Amino acid sequence: MVNDGYIEFTDSGNVLRPDLTEETFLKSSLAASSVDLVHNGEYRSYSAGRHSIAGTVFAVSIFFESGVLKSIHLSPVDEAVSKWEDVTDAVLKRHAHENDEWIRRECGTTSPASFSWGTVESTCDKRSLAASIIVVLQET
């Protein structure tokens, strides 16, 4: 579920909340299995691996700025795509459509969607060969 700002991993029970701090994240079991992506001054990001969220398996990336959770990127995992050459325009289009449907089902609205806690948007970037759901959190 995302429409209240919480993302629950149905495979592990971990929950990403809008008020999650990097300090708290680093003490969690989720962090123990995560890989550092960027550690550049106050900007830090982590690949949390693959997780089931509301019936879909996503590769999850978590982004912090000055210890505050800023965004979560959810990229669908497609077992049929094992190498870059497999990512065609048709595959990207299908992933983008599936992401749009996931947002409609889980948030009850279309992308982009704005809420009091932040935004949820389906994106498709042909340069990086990725279709993702981007959750951006508002500062509280």
MOBEL-V764893 format. One record per helix or strand of 3 or more residues. SS is the DSSP state (2 for helix, 1 for strand). FROM is the first residue (numbers start at 0). TO is the last residue. If there is no record, write none. Layout:
# MOBEL-V764893
SS | FROM | TO
SS | FROM | TO
This chain:
# MOBEL-V764893
2 | 21 | 25
2 | 28 | 31
1 | 34 | 39
1 | 42 | 52
1 | 55 | 64
1 | 67 | 75
2 | 83 | 85
2 | 88 | 106
1 | 112 | 114
1 | 117 | 124
1 | 129 | 136
